[in-house]
Amino acid sequence: MSTSSQTFNIRLSLATILIAGLFIAGCGQGDDAADEERPPPPQAGEEVTVGPESETEGDAEPDEDATGEVSTEPVGEFSTDLYESEDWPAFGETYGIYPTEVRSAVQDGFERIVIQHSGSGTPSYMAQYTDDPGEPGSGQPIDTGDSAYLEVIVSGTAAPETLDEDDLRNTDDAEMLEHGTQITDLETEATGTVVSFAPWEATSNYIIGLDEQRPYAVTLLEDPVRIIIDIQLDDEE
């Protein structure tokens, strides 16, 4: 073999070794980069966030009840006394608030009434038992055949036809419950009828008919605006 051929073969072998080395080094770096991007596995007892592509059983939140509310605990301390928000009777910064829906559900030891509203903001509220429930404005007596009446008043509401363009932009275009609507198809044990009245003088009145005066609790949630009334049920023997 000539000297030039030997030199050529040596150069070819060196080039092959060099290329193989670069390829192996590149693979090693790729693995290291992947390891850097990959999050460490969760440790024992560490909370793991479930991503949007993970499969879960059912569509509802784990603690969601039949009214669509997540919490299944009472919203406050049960009492038969007057219940009101700290800023009652202030109208607050409200935009297009009016009643659109009433929902109900029975929980462990209490039942829940949810009065949902269109619009946004934080209205104030007041609730108390009354012996003479009446229609706002006219004072016409209300008799649904129930034994006790809990009146809930929300301040800062307005009928859709009275809203200006700015307030209308904050509504969800849901229809307002008609004045004097009586809701009786409730999944409840103590509540018989809920009567909803259209806003009058920037307030809305709701009459909840019960089998007797029971301890209750009230709170307000936003986005959308909901008045939550939890009514205590009899303790099981």
C-alpha positions in Angstrom: 0.0 0.0 0.0 1.3 3.4 -0.9 2.0 6.1 1.7 -0.7 8.4 0.3 -3.3 5.5 0.7 -2.2 4.9 4.3 -2.5 8.6 5.1 -6.0 8.7 3.6 -7.2 5.7 5.6 -5.8 7.2 8.8 -7.7 10.5 8.2 -10.9 8.6 7.4 -10.7 6.6 10.6 -10.0 9.8 12.7 -13.0 11.6 11.1 -15.3 8.6 11.8 -14.2 8.5 15.5 -14.7 12.3 15.8 -18.2 12.2 14.3 -19.2 9.3 16.5 -17.9 11.2 19.6 -19.9 14.4 18.6 -23.1 12.3 18.1 -22.7 10.6 21.6 -22.0 14.0 23.2 -25.1 15.5 21.5 -27.3 12.8 22.8 -26.1 13.3 26.3 -26.7 17.0 26.2 -30.3 16.4 24.9 -31.0 14.1 27.8 -29.6 16.7 30.3 -31.8 19.4 28.7 -34.9 17.3 28.9 -34.1 16.5 32.6 -33.8 20.3 33.3 -37.2 21.0 31.7 -39.0 18.0 33.3 -40.5 18.9 36.8 -39.4 16.7 39.7 -41.8 14.0 40.8 -44.1 15.0 43.7 -42.9 13.9 47.2 -45.1 11.9 49.5 -47.9 14.1 50.9 -47.3 16.9 48.3 -50.4 18.4 46.7 -50.6 17.6 43.0 -52.4 20.0 40.6 -54.7 18.2 38.1 -54.3 19.7 34.6 -57.1 20.4 32.2 -56.5 17.2 30.2 -56.7 15.0 33.3 -59.8 12.8 33.5 -62.2 13.3 36.4 -65.4 11.6 37.4 -68.4 13.8 36.6 -68.6 17.4 35.5 -69.4 19.1 38.9 -67.0 20.4 41.5 -66.3 17.9 44.3 -68.3 19.9 46.9 -70.9 21.4 44.5 -74.5 21.1 45.6 -77.7 21.0 43.5 -77.9 24.8 43.5 -74.5 25.1 41.8 -72.9 26.5 44.9 -69.5 25.0 45.9 -69.8 25.2 49.7 -71.9 22.6 51.4 -71.4 24.2 54.8 -73.9 26.8 56.3 -73.1 30.3 55.3 -73.3 31.6 58.8 -74.6 31.1 62.4 -78.2 30.0 62.4 -80.6 32.4 64.2 -84.3 33.5 64.1 -83.3 37.1 64.7 -82.8 40.0 62.2 -80.1 39.3 59.7 -78.5 42.1 57.7 -75.3 43.1 55.9 -73.0 45.6 57.6 -73.8 48.4 55.0 -77.6 47.9 55.0 -79.5 49.8 53.6 -76.9 51.3 51.3 -77.4 50.9 47.5 -73.7 50.3 46.9 -71.9 50.2 43.6 -74.4 48.1 41.7 -75.1 47.8 38.0 -78.2 46.2 36.5 -79.1 44.1 39.5 -82.5 42.2 39.2 -83.7 38.7 40.1 -83.6 36.0 37.4 -83.7 32.6 39.1 -84.4 30.7 42.3 -82.7 27.4 43.1 -82.8 25.1 46.1 -81.1 22.1 47.6 -81.1 20.0 50.8 -77.9 19.6 52.7 -76.9 17.7 55.9 -78.9 19.6 58.6 -80.1 22.5 56.5 -81.6 23.4 53.1 -80.5 26.2 50.8 -82.4 28.8 48.8 -80.3 30.7 46.2 -81.8 33.8 44.5 -79.6 34.7 41.5 -79.5 38.2 39.9 -78.3 39.6 36.7 -75.8 42.5 36.8 -72.8 43.2 38.9 -71.8 44.9 42.2 -72.4 44.4 45.9 -75.9 45.2 47.0 -76.8 45.3 50.7 -79.4 43.0 52.2 -81.7 42.4 55.2 -83.8 39.4 56.3 -86.3 38.9 59.1 -89.5 37.0 59.9 -92.7 38.9 59.4 -96.3 38.1 60.5 -97.8 40.3 57.8 -96.0 39.7 54.4 -97.1 42.2 51.8 -96.5 43.3 48.3 -94.0 46.2 48.0 -95.7 49.5 47.3 -99.3 48.4 47.5 -99.0 46.6 50.8 -101.4 43.9 49.4 -101.3 40.9 51.8 -99.4 37.8 50.6 -100.7 34.4 51.6 -99.1 31.3 50.1 -100.6 28.9 52.6 -97.4 28.5 54.5 -97.2 28.8 58.3 -94.3 31.3 58.6 -92.8 34.0 56.3 -89.2 35.1 56.0 -88.8 38.4 54.2 -85.5 39.1 52.4 -84.8 42.6 51.0 -82.0 43.4 48.6 -81.0 47.1 48.2 -79.5 48.4 45.0 -81.7 46.6 42.4 -83.4 48.0 39.3 -85.9 46.8 36.7 -84.3 46.3 33.2 -86.5 48.9 31.6 -85.1 51.6 34.0 -81.4 50.8 33.3 -79.2 53.1 31.2 -76.8 51.8 28.5 -73.8 51.5 31.0 -75.9 49.4 33.4 -77.3 47.3 30.5 -73.7 46.4 29.4 -73.2 44.8 32.8 -76.2 42.5 32.6 -76.2 39.0 31.1 -79.5 39.6 29.2 -81.3 37.1 31.4 -85.1 37.7 31.9 -86.2 39.2 35.1 -88.6 37.1 37.2 -92.1 38.5 36.8 -93.6 40.6 39.6 -95.2 38.3 42.1 -93.8 35.1 40.7 -94.4 32.2 43.1 -91.8 29.4 42.9 -93.2 26.2 44.3 -91.2 23.4 42.5 -88.4 23.5 45.1 -86.4 20.5 46.3 -86.9 21.4 50.0 -88.3 20.0 53.2 -89.2 23.2 55.1 -89.7 25.8 52.4 -93.0 25.7 50.6 -93.0 28.8 48.3 -90.7 31.6 47.4 -92.3 34.8 46.1 -90.2 37.2 44.0 -91.2 40.9 43.4 -89.8 43.2 40.8 -87.5 46.0 42.0 -89.3 48.9 43.5 -87.6 52.1 44.7 -84.2 50.4 44.2 -85.0 47.4 46.4 -86.2 43.9 45.7 -88.4 41.9 48.1 -88.6 38.1 48.4 -91.0 36.2 50.7 -89.9 32.7 51.7 -92.8 30.6 53.1 -91.9 28.0 55.7 -93.6 25.3 57.7 -92.5 27.2 60.9 -90.1 29.9 62.0 -86.7 28.2 61.8 -83.2 29.4 62.4 -81.6 30.7 59.3 -78.4 32.4 57.9 -77.9 34.7 54.9 -74.9 35.9 52.9 -74.2 37.4 49.5 -71.9 36.1 46.7 -70.8 38.0 43.6 -70.2 37.2 39.9 -73.0 36.6 39.6 -74.8 38.2 42.4 -76.5 35.6 44.6 -78.4 35.8 47.9 -77.9 32.6 49.8 -80.4 31.7 52.5 -79.6 28.6 54.6 -82.5 27.3 56.7 -81.9 24.9 59.6 -83.7 21.6 59.5 -84.7 19.5 62.5 -81.9 17.4 64.1 -82.3 13.7 63.3 -83.2 11.6 66.4 
